[in-house]
């Protein structure tokens, strides 16, 4: 743990709360998009939700039980989520050709409901959220291993 | 209540409260039902596009007669046209997804031939209303149905069948498809209201977009 700066250690100590907040925010915003603005989720967005929503319960229960080993269950989900949202972002940015998209009917995965500054799409926000969760939980895990 | 539970509750209140507050502040301020970018009108609505109504709001549909989602949208588009009586003009452009819908091109040709015979909208409506009858038929079976519908509308069914079989209206349809591709239409049905792509879905999304367009007037 010597390699971590005091700031990173502070983040690590509160990483579980930050990760839970990120998951909660992501879920709330995604529901706002679909249920208030009526932006129908595409197939990849649904897969992303499947990976994000359970984190609220897993992390929340873990915190309430004052355990930290739940990190081993959360990080794999968050890594898969990060890879999935990266793929989805590349699809929307046109880096991966549209023909590869798994959508056949319904809302295509290339539909951009949000496109700020030419790159900030909904999948990219998901990518940032999963990346944030992964970083926080990695630092939290390091901190817990240190004090254990 | 444990310290952890208090912290989680506080976060929950702040996050949910903040988002509800944001929603209240933003609600009604911006139109989230349509894309912020207005597309090139010359590409979206060149001369000669089928239109119905005389309203100031332009509602453009890129549709595929064999697409189930277009078939589902048809009743509410019709209802919207009736509810907004005189306020909306409906335009139709062909976007047959031929890679997944084998009868879509024949249906589009049938509708275009019906247009030459003066019954485009009648045929358009008929194709959507009877979609379930012909989507799963082999090509010849579907074309025979189109001829039957045309006869029922009082136009020459044989001419419609020939057009569907020989794809004699392919140029018109390809032009629609090319324009759709240029506009980055990526699904059917895709709607535009006054040149802005409707991104909110379903009947409510379409109504919101039309309401927002009417408010801007």
Interface residues (C-beta under 8 A of the other chain):
Chain A: X17 X20 X21 X24 X25 X28 X29 X32 X36 X37 X38 X39 X40 X60 X63 X64 X66 X98 X104 X105 X106 X107 X108 X110 X111 X113
Chain B: X2 X4 X5 X7 X8 X11 X12 X15 X16 X19 X23 X32 X33 X67 X68 X69 X100 X186 X187 X199 X200 X201 X202 X204 X205 X208
